[in-house]
């Protein structure tokens, strides 16, 4: 596969204005390389992408309800599985190249009931097992092992006040039980695993719960006391970045100390002392390539350098950190992926 390396000035579209992009602020990135990959498809909101490593990934086309796989970093995709038609959007979770889960909804008109369907594959999508749960809708699923997983789901009881809750499985998704985590005030954005033991339940106001034992128990974790919308990036079990509209805080859960960065930065990845992020503009991520400035630090965030940015129209929080030091970002408006990797 041929890569196109992005080292110097990007050729940008007219979104930058007649005056062109501003000059680059610093020299080239010292610890990171940025690669642009041309793919065989165009990303759009109806797709869900999940990469396993820098080469292998899966794409769920929610409009066609079809699963695809890439083994060349997104350049080409091959069909893996076709879900049955459903009025509800499916969801995807790939633990590794072999263990995959898909969820959808089956409506039984004769019984006048709906059933959540969980598809599980342990051979990379060659064969699938199906289980069902009555009157349930799985909005989000996540697995920390081939057997233990979690779902953000709603179980319709017919009573007033049904809401999304956290469910847990210990048999790969065949059966689910309700966890004791109180999700009544949480609008869950994602289930985030830093390691197989360290995980977070992140809402739109930041991290709400933390687990240190792979989800066996969860404890409250709320660094964002202001309740303003924010994005959470954990460094380890205690240290984290809390990225809000107007500021970025670096905090420590144990000491309850928070320090404000001089500029609001959306953290993409941290590996050791090396950090890469995007400079936020006007309280949001930029929406033009000439304004997507990259920010880097080689000393754990004490000193930051500004670099000319990414050739993307809009980021829209589509980035996925595959592992510390490796990030993939699909472009919302073109057949392009951006891969950022620590040298």
Buried (B, 14 or more C-beta within 10 A) or exposed (E): EEEEEBEEEBEBEEBBEEEEBEEBEBEEBEBBBBBBBBBEBEBEEEBBBBBBEBBBBBBBBBEBBBBBBBBBBBBBBEEBBEBEEBEBBBBBBBBEBBBBBBBBBBEEEEEEEBBBBBBBBBEBBEEBEEBEBEBBBBBBBBBBEBEBBBBBBBBEEEEEEEEBBBBBBEEBBBEBEEBEBEBEEBEBBBBBBBEEBBBBBBBBBBBBBBBBEBBEEBEEBBBBEEEBBBBBBBBEBEBBBBBBEEBBBBBBBEEEEBEEBEBBBBBBBBBEEBBBBBBBBEEEBBBBBBBBBBBBBBEBBEEBBBBBBBBBBBBBEBBBBBBBBBBBBBBBEBBBBBBBBBE
